[in-house]
Amino acid sequence: MTIAKAGRPTTAAHAGWDEVLDTAADLQFPLDVSETPRSTAERLESEASLDAAGVSAIDLLASAEEQARYARRTRRRRRVWTKRPRP
């Protein structure tokens, strides 16, 4: 299992999704690298006969992975510090 560094949501999303794919491969579920995370999740939910908790978990991980992959990255605003004149 991969442990993501704190403070890095994209790293955590990738690590979680990698764990899903590794587990699916270990359980002999076929994987298609051309599928989106959402498509893979839907297929695995059906093929693995997941219960409600499993469906919820894989949907959350697929959504996080899609955001990490495809969402527009915003630039962090730099805080500009200025020296104030002393009174």
Contact map, one row per residue, 1 for C-alpha under 8 A:
111000000000000000100000000000000000000000000000000000000000000000000000000000000000000
111100000000001100100000000000000000000000000000000000000000000000000000000000000000000
111110000001001000000000000000000000000000000000000000000000000000000000000000000000000
011111010011001000000000000000000000000000000000000000000000000000000000000000000000000
001111110011000000000000000000000000000000000000000000000000000000000000000000000000000
000111111000000000000000000000000000000000000000000000000000000000000000000000000000000
000011111000000000000000000000000000000000000000000000000000000000000000000000000000000
000111111111000000000000000000000000000000000000000000000000000000000000000000000000000
000001111111100000000000000000000000000000000000000000000000000000010000000000000000000
000000011111110000000000000000000000000000000000000000000000000110010000000000000000000
000110011111111000000000000000000000000000000000000000000000000000000000000000000000000
001110011111111100000000000000000000000000000000000000000000000000000000000000000000000
000000001111111110000000000000000000000000000000000000000000100110010000000000000000000
000000000111111111000000000000000000000000000000000000000000000010010000000000000000000
011100000011111111100000000000000000000000000000000000000000000000000000000000000000000
010000000001111111110000000000000000000000000000000000000000100000000000000000000000000
000000000000111111111000000000000000000000000000000000000000110010000000000000000000000
000000000000011111111100000000000000000000000000000000000000000000000000000000000000000
110000000000001111111110000000000000000000000000000000000000000000000000000000000000000
000000000000000111111111000000000000000000000000000000000100000000000000000000000000000
000000000000000011111111100000100000000000000000000000000000000000000000000000000000000
000000000000000001111111110000000000000000000000000000000000000000000000000000000000000
000000000000000000111111111000000000000000000000000000000000000000000000000000000000000
000000000000000000011111111111100000000000010000000000000000000000000000000000000000000
000000000000000000001111111111100000000000000000000000000000000000000000000000000000000
000000000000000000000111111110000000000000000000000000000000000000000000000000000000000
000000000000000000000011111110000000000000000000000000000000000000000000000000000000000
000000000000000000000001111111000000000000000000000000000000000000000000000000000000000
000000000000000000000001111111100000000000010010000000000000000000000000000000000000000
000000000000000000000001100111110000000000000000000000000000000000000000000000000000000
000000000000000000001001100011111000000100000000000000000000000000000000000000000000000
000000000000000000000000000001111110000100000000000000000000000000000000000000000000000
000000000000000000000000000000111111000000000000000000000000000000000000000000000000000
000000000000000000000000000000011111000000000000000000000000000000000000000000000000000
000000000000000000000000000000011111111100000000000000000000000000000000000000000000000
000000000000000000000000000000001111111100000000000000000000000001000000000000000000000
000000000000000000000000000000000011111110000000000000000000011011000000000000000000000
000000000000000000000000000000000011111111000000000000000010011001000000000000000000000
000000000000000000000000000000000011111111100000000000000000000000000000000000000000000
000000000000000000000000000000110011111111110000000000000000000000000000000000000000000
000000000000000000000000000000000000111111111000000000000110010000000000000000000000000
000000000000000000000000000000000000011111111100000000000000000000000000000000000000000
000000000000000000000000000000000000001111111110000000000000000000000000000000000000000
000000000000000000000001000010000000000111111111100000000000000000000000000000000000000
000000000000000000000000000000000000000011111111110001100100000000000000000000000000000
000000000000000000000000000000000000000001111111110000000000000000000000000000000000000
000000000000000000000000000010000000000000111111100000000000000000000000000000000000000
000000000000000000000000000000000000000000011111110000000000000000000000000000000000000
000000000000000000000000000000000000000000011111111000000000000000000000000000000000000
000000000000000000000000000000000000000000001101111111100000000000000000000000000000000
000000000000000000000000000000000000000000000000111111100000000000000000000000000000000
000000000000000000000000000000000000000000000000011111110000000000000000000000000000000
000000000000000000000000000000000000000000000000011111111000000000000000000000000000000
000000000000000000000000000000000000000000001000011111111100000000000000000000000000000
000000000000000000000000000000000000000000001000011111111110000000000000000000000000000
000000000000000000000000000000000000000000000000000111111111000000000000000000000000000
000000000000000000000000000000000000000000000000000011111111100000000000000000000000000
000000000000000000010000000000000000000010001000000001111111110000000000000000000000000
000000000000000000000000000000000000010010000000000000111111111000000000000000000000000
000000000000000000000000000000000000000000000000000000011111111100000000000000000000000
000000000000100110000000000000000000000000000000000000001111111110000000000000000000000
000000000000000010000000000000000000110010000000000000000111111111000000000000000000000
000000000000000000000000000000000000110000000000000000000011111111100000000000000000000
000000000100100000000000000000000000000000000000000000000001111111110000000000000000000
000000000100110010000000000000000000100000000000000000000000111111111000000000000000000
000000000000000000000000000000000001110000000000000000000000011111111110000000000000000
000000000000000000000000000000000000000000000000000000000000001111111110000000000000000
000000001100110000000000000000000000000000000000000000000000000111111110000000000000000
000000000000000000000000000000000000000000000000000000000000000011111110000000000000000
000000000000000000000000000000000000000000000000000000000000000001111111000000000000000
000000000000000000000000000000000000000000000000000000000000000001111111100000000000000
000000000000000000000000000000000000000000000000000000000000000000000111110000000000000
000000000000000000000000000000000000000000000000000000000000000000000011111000000000000
000000000000000000000000000000000000000000000000000000000000000000000001111100000000000
000000000000000000000000000000000000000000000000000000000000000000000000111110000000000
000000000000000000000000000000000000000000000000000000000000000000000000011111000000000
000000000000000000000000000000000000000000000000000000000000000000000000001111100000000
000000000000000000000000000000000000000000000000000000000000000000000000000111110000000
000000000000000000000000000000000000000000000000000000000000000000000000000011111000000
000000000000000000000000000000000000000000000000000000000000000000000000000001111100000
000000000000000000000000000000000000000000000000000000000000000000000000000000111110000
000000000000000000000000000000000000000000000000000000000000000000000000000000011111000
000000000000000000000000000000000000000000000000000000000000000000000000000000001111100
000000000000000000000000000000000000000000000000000000000000000000000000000000000111110
000000000000000000000000000000000000000000000000000000000000000000000000000000000011111
000000000000000000000000000000000000000000000000000000000000000000000000000000000001111
000000000000000000000000000000000000000000000000000000000000000000000000000000000000111
